Amino acid sequence: MTESSSGPERTPLERGELLLAAVVVVAALVLHAVFLTQSGGLWRDEVNSLNLAKLDLSGIAKNLEYDSFPIGWFVLLKCWTIIAPAGDLSLRVFGVVIGLALIAAVWLAGRSMTGRTPLLALALLVFDAGTVRFGDSIRGYGVGTLFGVLAYWSLWRLGQRRDARSFWIAAAASIVAVHLLYFNAAVVFASCAGAATRGAFARSVRDVMRPLLVGAIAAVTLVPYVGMFTQARRWNDLLRYDIGPVWLSWMWQTAHAGSGPVAIILWDVALAAVALLSILVLVRRGKTMLAMSGLEHHAVAFFAGTVAYVVFLLRLGYYTSPWYYLALGLLVAVPLDALAGSVTGVRGRAAVIVLAVVHLAAAFGPAIAFTSERLTNVDIVAAELTTQTRTGDLVVVIPWQSIVSWGRYYHGPAVSVSVPPVRFTEWHRYDLFQNAMDDPAVMKGLLVDVDAALARGSRVFVVRNVGGSSRIPRHPPAPRIDGQGDAIVLFDSHLEAIGASLVEMPPFPAAAEFESLAVWQVRMAAWPND
């Protein structure tokens, strides 16, 4: 290789990787721009986080059980709302800034660890519709993935540089990572295991103990959350499901479905490929008992992290929405990128270029469509009803979780109430919801209010999450209230019993399935239309 005045001359393969990586980044920037301009208002979980972030630090700490993130996420969000307006556009910009930082982190960390352009990690993790849509949302998944990458890189770097500065950088990155996203505990554990294994192959007790000490420090800082998790056990059975490996596999594919069917296949191939390459590396290192370029770090980190992540999800038992898998994606994409070029050589790197081109071509259209979908239409529906409702009217919001986002956008004179009625509406108080489920008379007051509003000539509007469907489901009468479903059944049955009809308002723009609202006005045969 010849030297030029500007440094070593790149080979055609390196130039191809760099050029394609630049194209991937530009395509990812397009997705971020589409999300910024098309995603619309904040959906209920985003408003949940925002409202919690408005509290002081003591208030946030006391209410952490009612959201999905450690305190670091709320501190970061609070800082943004202090320096910038808390309007929708400002918050969307905040999300995009995090997304752009993730691109930079993947590029710089990959370049540092391999000496090459991290084309595979960029193509899989950065140019992924799910990463953009869920990472840029006002939730902690994007910034958590960002610091997960930084923690992974800093612990790899700890094996390269044995100075105190590298140790404290790794410790700081790991602590911040686990206090932004609970799932990062698996990422830090994986990275510590990889770094310690690398030290073991190098026959250095010091290099084994240093990453383990970083992990221990990060783990100790999580101890204060034990009380919060214990407290949440009062009600979190409401969110637990009978999930298993088949369910997790299906949700893993769903997490990448926004980029189209080819992307799902490529992520599955990537998962299988990193497993095979990791086994190959560990077998080779086991035979020679020599450390080599940190490859054993990536191999062990993949296996340790994936197992820890799956165990965590199974123990959690939650529905595991697609955004739960962003951090798991980095445990696949980053190690695979490091292993693919080093283990397979020139042919492997050429194959990566081909796969990246296929992924880019096949995923761009579906990804544009996915990132251009609104997260919710609650802002549009609330704005319309703000102008239409008057004093004495009643707005019934179904399900109860949507009353949180409804409260941000509805500014009309009518009283708004959820089904079942939950008296606190700033964030999701599942403990109050559980109390409502245990109260056989929880719907009595609401049904009386509905009858009274209709009797005096006021209007009742039903705002309902239909998940993209414009129909009202019909249920048989419920004998008792033992859950949210029964409360909704009882509400529907009561309207039928009093002879009410539901007149749908002109349809509003559709949104994502988790908060796509439609509106019906309740009318009585004996009540004249106005």
CORCORJO-V268749 format. One record per helix or strand. SS is the DSSP state (A for helix, B for strand). FROM is the first residue (numbers start at 0). LEN is the number of residues. If there is no record, write none. Layout:
ss,from,len
SS,FROM,LEN
SS,FROM,LEN
This chain:
ss,from,len
B,2,2
B,6,2
A,11,27
A,43,10
A,56,6
A,63,3
A,70,13
A,87,27
A,118,8
A,128,7
A,140,20
A,163,15
A,183,18
A,204,16
A,224,8
A,235,4
B,239,1
A,244,11
A,256,3
A,260,28
A,294,22
B,317,1
A,321,50
A,377,11
B,393,5
A,399,10
B,414,4
A,429,8
A,443,12
B,459,6
A,483,14
B,499,5
A,512,3
B,516,8
